[in-house]
Structures are given as C-alpha cells and as structure tokens.
Amino acid sequence: MSTVSDVDSAMFTDWLLRIEAEYREMPGLQLTERQMQRLWTLDSWTCAVLVHVLVTRGVLRETRGRAYMLAAASR
C-alpha cells in the first residue's frame, strides 16, 4: 500500500527526470525559476527545491541572468 510520502517522492522523482530530459533535449534552453513554474505548472516552493537538487547534482547551472541551463552545455 502506498503512502502519501511515497506518492510525493515518486512525483518528485518524475519531475526531476522530466525537467532533466527537457534540458537535455534542448541543450541551449535557459529558463528562470518563474519561467519553469509557468512551463511545468509548479508552485514556487516545489520549483525551488527541484532546481536546487538539479544544481546540486550538477545537471543545471545558474547563469549571470539568474536563468538555469544545462551544466554540460556551458563547458
């Protein structure tokens, strides 16, 4: 039987995979957190946590303009 936290964890993992996949499909993509919120219909807290995880894992990096892009695309 699934618990609420299991569902939340699975949804969170799905979001991480989806966002990373979209950035990898479009290596030049640069989005601010606000743009991510609108594009993927995320609330600000969830978006901030997802971005933090993706930056910490080295998937995304922050630009000078406070947008986020694929870290590998900047090397």
Helices and strands as residue ranges (DSSP letters): H 4-25, E 30-31, H 33-40, H 44-56, E 60-62, E 68-70, G 71-74
